[in-house]
Amino acid sequence: MTPHRFLVLDGMRGIAAFAVLWVHAGYGFGTAFYPRHGYLAVDFFFALSGFVVAHAYEARIASGLGFGAFARVRLIRLYPMLFAGAVLGALAYDPGWRAGGGTLALLNVSVFLVLPLGLLLDMSAFPVNTPIWSLFFELAANATYWATARRPRRDVAKALIFLVATGVVLAVIAAMVGGLRAVGVASPWAFLAGIPRTGFSYAVGVLMFRYRLHERAPQVPDFIVALALAVLLAVPACGWWYDMVCVLLAFPLLLALGAQAWEMPGLNAVWGWCGALSYPVYVIHEPLLRAVYRLHGPYLLSMVLAIAAAWALLRWYDEPLRRRLARRRAPAPG
């Protein structure tokens, strides 16, 4: 049986990735025109990842898929492009930096190993390529998911308690620091705050699939759901409460609607293209933006370059390498 493909969700993932690219370009180049809540795309990523991973692996893990086989599959999916992002980050990190070669080497190694060693130096978790922070939590969430999916208990009360607890903690954090922009990224305390940020949204995605909640959502045209996500990310700055409305309510609703959306045939190719580029754009864009900025290149050129490089790496590096690794390391059927 051909596995179901959530094309609209692929497109929404692409919209979210382009929003992150745009917000980093706008903020980094000092322009005023960029989606002010583009940083919330990460929360949508976490929810979408939980949903898609549960859809792909829930039955297989419950049937005996071991952690080693599961980890190999996830690393084959994530690490080749992450490695490319680490290389670009090492090449583009400030060539005039004077903190010492040993420190710079440590920061570079931290990206290749996906370890937040920048925190030990009073820096952000991954200063060489900042978006890697979310991949650290993505991998941690994947491992936690495998442990829970081995014996998935259909205990609605425990699920609700977890969501309420992490949601409340996240709301308190957002109120204290004024929003979620730096949560998970900057200081050791901010990095620790990434645990509830990841935990809530990832769990929403997993539980939505596990309890088939998305199947109760009405069918709406795909472009309406995609446009709604774009609008939410583009709303002007208006306070920490907006972040929480999006994370706690709007994004779970859009995830359900996107999973059930009525696909218009003319847009399927667009959603597929956006979905394919989403991860490469997210992982490699910051080093390329930094390089263009240091060369005094134009703002729009930096985004075009990031998208073009993402497409080239996807086609001629990531996809061929993943196919080769999958053939060599294919796990036995679970």
Disulfide bonds with the S-S distance in Angstrom:
none
